């Protein structure tokens, strides 16, 4: 079966589970209020509780294990530096776009998060390996590199926009370093560099925890969507983010590949950056000022549009 359709069917299945839970909650078949209070999310409900879990536990486990399982010898230093430069350049372009149109902070952050974070772990590996079946080690290393770089750079931007301007720069850096995702990335890179392998039992447990993240966040999106989404100006922003993510960002990497001697790896990058908006990005709304409605719509709209865009890209690159 087409890997794109397989991924999309599972995505909308779990969103449907979230919608169903909201319906059950609204008809008072089961009251979740006690559970909310236990997890400290009385105001945010199920979507907030799941987002907190994914951001602080599941996502760090996913990124950390991806880094530990990657063969970094498959990438040259020039490829790593080139990816860093292009990703940083894309972020600067998106920030400049939000400044040009003077978006308020929550909307601007939705563009930053939605425009750079792609559905790497859920769709990318299966899809990319159908085109580059013999580049498994390179694909895994590039996906781990992108996820680590994008999340760290994105969180630095989000921390910058949400911090108290009177706060000391040392406190700002300490906050970033202590975030679970950053701890996971730095820890995994250190272990990988020192060739230290975690025990198989611990690694297997972390992989399971990491894989729970995206199904849970899809349930959170479905629960949130059932009560909050409506067709208003948020849809226009969501469509704009989807266009940026599916077409503009891959185009930047396409032109970068023509300026680089490392075109084959950049072809994999083009596919990776053409993924729909990351499902896990919704978890960031539990901590940072991001417009939930716009980001949730962008995830759903870009996922639907990617069926067309990725199919066309697959045919072109094949």
C-alpha positions in Angstrom: 0.0 0.0 0.0 1.1 3.6 -0.7 3.1 4.7 2.4 1.6 8.2 2.2 -2.0 6.8 2.3 -1.0 4.4 5.1 0.3 7.2 7.2 -2.6 9.5 6.5 -5.2 6.8 7.4 -3.5 6.2 10.8 -3.2 10.0 11.4 -6.9 10.6 10.8 -7.9 7.4 12.8 -6.2 8.8 15.9 -7.7 12.3 15.3 -11.1 10.6 15.2 -10.4 8.9 18.5 -9.8 12.3 20.0 -13.0 13.6 18.6 -14.9 10.6 19.9 -13.4 11.2 23.4 -14.6 14.8 23.3 -18.1 13.7 22.4 -18.1 11.1 25.2 -16.9 13.8 27.6 -19.6 16.3 26.5 -22.5 13.9 27.0 -21.1 13.1 30.5 -20.7 9.4 29.7 -17.4 9.7 31.6 -16.1 12.8 33.4 -12.3 13.4 32.9 -12.2 16.3 35.5 -10.6 14.2 38.2 -7.9 13.0 35.8 -7.2 16.6 34.7 -6.6 17.6 38.3 -4.3 14.6 38.9 -2.0 15.6 36.1 -2.2 19.3 36.8 -4.1 20.2 33.7 -7.5 21.2 35.1 -7.8 24.2 32.7 -6.5 22.5 29.5 -8.2 19.2 29.7 -7.1 16.1 27.7 -5.3 17.9 24.9 -3.2 19.8 27.4 -2.4 16.7 29.5 -1.3 14.7 26.5 0.7 17.6 25.1 2.6 18.0 28.3 3.4 14.3 28.4 4.6 14.2 24.8 6.7 17.4 25.2 8.5 16.3 28.4 8.8 12.6 28.0 7.8 11.0 24.7 9.4 13.5 22.3 12.8 13.6 24.2 12.8 9.8 24.1 12.0 9.8 20.3 14.7 12.3 19.4 17.3 10.8 21.8 16.9 7.2 20.5 16.9 8.5 16.8 20.3 10.1 17.5 21.7 7.0 19.3 20.5 4.7 16.5 22.1 6.8 13.7 25.4 6.1 12.0 26.9 9.5 11.9 29.8 8.3 9.8 27.2 8.2 6.9 27.4 12.1 7.0 30.4 14.2 6.3 31.1 17.4 8.3 30.3 19.5 5.2 26.8 17.9 4.9 26.1 18.6 8.6 27.3 22.2 8.4 25.4 22.7 5.1 22.2 21.4 6.7 22.7 23.7 9.7 23.2 26.8 7.5 20.2 26.0 5.3 17.9 25.3 8.3 19.0 28.5 10.0 18.4 30.4 6.8 14.9 29.0 6.4 14.1 30.0 10.0 15.4 33.5 9.4 13.2 33.8 6.3 10.1 32.7 8.2 10.8 35.1 11.1 11.3 37.9 8.5 8.0 37.0 6.9 6.1 37.2 10.3 7.8 40.5 11.0 7.0 41.9 7.6 3.2 41.3 8.2 3.5 42.2 11.9 1.8 39.1 13.2 1.1 38.9 16.9 3.3 36.6 18.9 1.0 33.6 19.0 0.4 33.6 15.3 4.1 34.3 14.5 5.1 31.3 16.6 2.6 29.1 14.8 4.4 30.0 11.5 7.8 29.4 13.0 6.9 26.0 14.4 4.6 24.9 11.6 7.0 26.1 8.8 10.1 24.2 10.0 8.9 21.1 11.9 8.0 18.3 9.6 6.4 14.9 10.3 9.8 13.2 10.3 9.3 10.0 12.4 5.7 9.2 11.4 5.9 9.4 7.6 9.4 10.3 6.4 11.4 7.0 6.9 8.8 4.8 5.0 8.3 7.3 2.3 11.9 8.3 1.6 13.1 4.7 1.6 10.7 3.9 -1.2 12.7 6.3 -3.4 16.2 5.7 -1.9 16.0 2.0 -0.8 19.7 1.6 -0.4 20.4 4.8 1.6 19.0 3.6 4.9 21.9 4.7 7.1 22.1 8.2 5.5 18.3 8.6 5.7 18.3 7.8 9.4 21.2 10.0 10.2 19.8 13.0 8.2 16.4 12.6 9.8 17.9 12.6 13.3 20.1 15.6 12.4 17.1 17.6 11.2 14.9 16.7 14.1 17.7 17.6 16.6 18.7 20.8 14.9 15.2 22.1 14.2 13.9 21.4 17.6 16.8 23.1 19.4 16.9 26.1 17.1 13.1 26.4 17.2 13.0 26.2 21.0 15.7 28.9 21.2 13.4 31.2 19.1 10.3 30.3 21.1 12.1 30.8 24.4 13.4 34.2 23.1 10.0 35.4 22.1 8.3 34.2 25.3 10.9 35.3 27.9 10.9 38.3 30.1 13.1 40.9 28.4 14.4 41.9 31.9 15.7 38.4 32.6 19.5 37.8 32.6 21.0 36.1 29.6 22.4 33.4 31.9 18.9 32.5 33.1 17.7 32.4 29.5 20.5 29.9 28.5 19.9 27.8 31.7 16.2 27.5 30.8 17.0 26.3 27.3 19.7 23.8 28.5 17.4 22.3 31.1 14.5 21.6 28.7 14.0 17.8 28.4 14.3 17.9 24.6 17.7 19.7 24.8 18.9 17.4 27.5 18.0 14.4 25.4 19.7 15.8 22.3 22.9 16.8 24.1 23.0 13.5 26.1 22.5 11.3 23.1 25.1 13.2 21.1 27.6 12.8 23.9 26.9 9.1 24.2 27.2 8.7 20.5 30.4 10.6 20.3 32.0 8.5 23.1 30.7 5.3 21.5 28.7 4.4 24.6 25.7 2.2 24.0 22.7 2.0 26.4 21.7 -1.4 27.6 19.3 -3.1 25.1 16.4 -3.2 27.7 16.7 0.6 28.4 16.9 1.4 24.7 13.9 -0.8 23.9 11.9 1.0 26.6 12.8 4.4 25.4 11.9 3.5 21.8 8.4 2.4 23.0 8.0 5.6 24.9 9.1 7.6 21.9 6.6 5.9 19.6 3.7 6.7 21.8 4.1 10.4 21.3 2.5 11.0 17.9 -0.6 8.8 18.4 -1.2 10.6 21.7 -0.7 14.1 20.2 -3.1 13.1 17.4 -5.7 12.2 20.0 -5.0 15.6 21.6 -5.5 17.4 18.3 -8.8 15.5 17.7 -10.1 16.4 21.2 -9.1 20.0 20.7 -10.5 20.2 17.2 -13.9 18.9 18.3 -14.4 21.9 20.6 -12.4 24.7 19.1 -12.0 24.6 15.3 -14.1 26.8 13.1 -13.7 28.2 9.6 -12.4 31.7 10.3 -9.2 33.6 9.6 -7.2 30.8 11.3 -7.9 28.7 8.2 -6.1 31.3 6.0 -3.0 31.2 8.3 -3.1 27.4 8.3 -3.2 27.2 4.5 -0.3 29.7 4.3 1.8 27.6 6.8 1.0 24.5 4.8 2.2 26.1 1.6 5.4 27.2 3.3 6.0 23.8 4.7 5.1 21.7 1.6 6.4 23.9 -1.2 8.6 26.9 -0.1 11.0 25.1 2.4 11.6 22.2 0.0 12.3 24.7 -2.8 15.0 26.3 -0.6 16.7 23.0 -0.2 16.3 22.2 -3.9 18.2 25.4 -4.8 20.7 24.7 -2.0 21.4 21.3 -3.6 22.3 23.0 -6.9 24.8 25.2 -5.1 26.3 22.2 -3.2 28.6 19.3 -4.2 26.6 17.1 -1.9 23.5 16.9 -4.0 22.5 13.3 -3.3 22.1 13.9 0.4 20.3 17.2 -0.3 17.8 15.2 -2.5 16.9 13.3 0.7 16.7 16.6 2.5 14.2 17.9 -0.1 11.9 14.9 0.6 12.3 15.3 4.4 11.5 19.0 4.3 8.5 18.3 2.1 6.8 16.4 4.9 3.5 17.9 6.3 3.6 19.9 9.5 5.0 17.8 12.4 2.3 16.2 14.6 4.6 16.6 17.6 4.7 20.4 17.1 1.3 20.6 18.7 3.0 19.5 22.0 4.9 22.8 22.1 1.6 24.7 22.6 1.6 23.3 26.2 4.5 25.5 27.1 4.9 28.4 24.6 2.6 31.1 23.3 1.5 29.5 20.0 -2.0 29.8 18.4 -3.4 26.2 19.0 -6.2 26.6 16.4 -3.9 27.7 13.6 -1.3 25.0 14.3 -3.9 22.2 14.6 -5.5 23.3 11.3 -2.1 23.5 9.7 -1.3 19.9 10.8 -4.6 18.6 9.3 -4.6 20.7 6.1 -0.9 20.0 5.3 -1.4 16.3 6.0 -4.3 16.2 3.4 -2.4 18.4 0.8 0.7 16.2 1.2 -1.1 13.3 -0.4 -0.9 15.3 -3.6 2.4 17.1 -3.1 4.4 14.1 -2.0 2.9 11.9 -4.8 4.1 14.5 -7.4 7.5 14.8 -5.7 7.8 11.0 -5.6 7.2 10.8 -9.3 9.6 13.6 -10.1 12.5 12.2 -8.0 11.9 8.6 -9.0 
